[in-house]
Amino acid sequence: MRHEKVAIKATVFRYGNIGRETRVILKMQGVEGLCSKAKPGEFVTEEVMVAAGQAKSTSFFVIPLERQDYNITIDMLSSFGNDVVSKTLRVVPEGTFQVQPLSIVLNPAGFSQQIFSNESNEVIDHGLLNNLEHMHLGEQANQTQVDTVRLTMPADAIPNTAQCEVNLIGSLLGPVASAVIEGLNSGAFLNMPRGCGEQTMIYTAPNVYIYKYLKVIGEDTPDIEKKAIQNIEAGNYY
């Protein structure tokens, strides 16, 4: 989290059970926007002694100043070898994350005509919270639809943390279809046949239809094919 002290832990593993303790030097490079003992481009150094077959850890302490991803690089130098490790430190803003969703149907040729009876109308929807305002304009003559969304940030909001995300779905059934396709691709709808003769047919049929569908669209995988064939063969056996 931004402005909070973070410990970057580095652990050295020494494999093998032969030899004395070895002195290992660990160096972390300073990064712009990351407060540490090292300036950007310089290094802060820590030393550890690692015995054979053991591991030792040390920590570099930093304070991130901005909300962003920081590339952390640590170099290891020793008599038995050198190594470099790079990891990404993702920094999020302080405070509590809040989301205000708003769904809008875009259909100027049909939706606006069903909702509005005059040539030009205006509807203001304040959404779930009072600081979210949605204004809808519809004109039957021109078959146009204009939606304006205004969000008033709370007085105690963290500066420079607001963001907006827009998702477009071509059909109201889009999410349902996506969920079904994901279920098909994961094999979640493939079940082993069981029960009496009628129940066996009910459980066997989806395996056949799903396998044929994924085969046709080229989305079948070896795991799904193996599972489907096993279930179909089991259904035939019953």
ABEGO torsion letter per residue (X at the ends): XBGBBBBBBBBBBBBEABEBBBBBBBBBBBBBGBBBABBBGBBBBBBBBBBBGBBBBBBBBBBBABBBBBBBBBBBBBAAEBBBBBBBBBBBBBEBBBBBBBBBBBBAAAAAAAABABABBBBBBAEABAABBBBBBBBAAAGBBBBBBBBBBBAABBBGABBBBBBBBABAAAAAAAAAAAAAAAGAABBBBBEBAAAAAAAAAAAAAAAAAAAAAGABBAAAAAAAAAAAAAAAAX
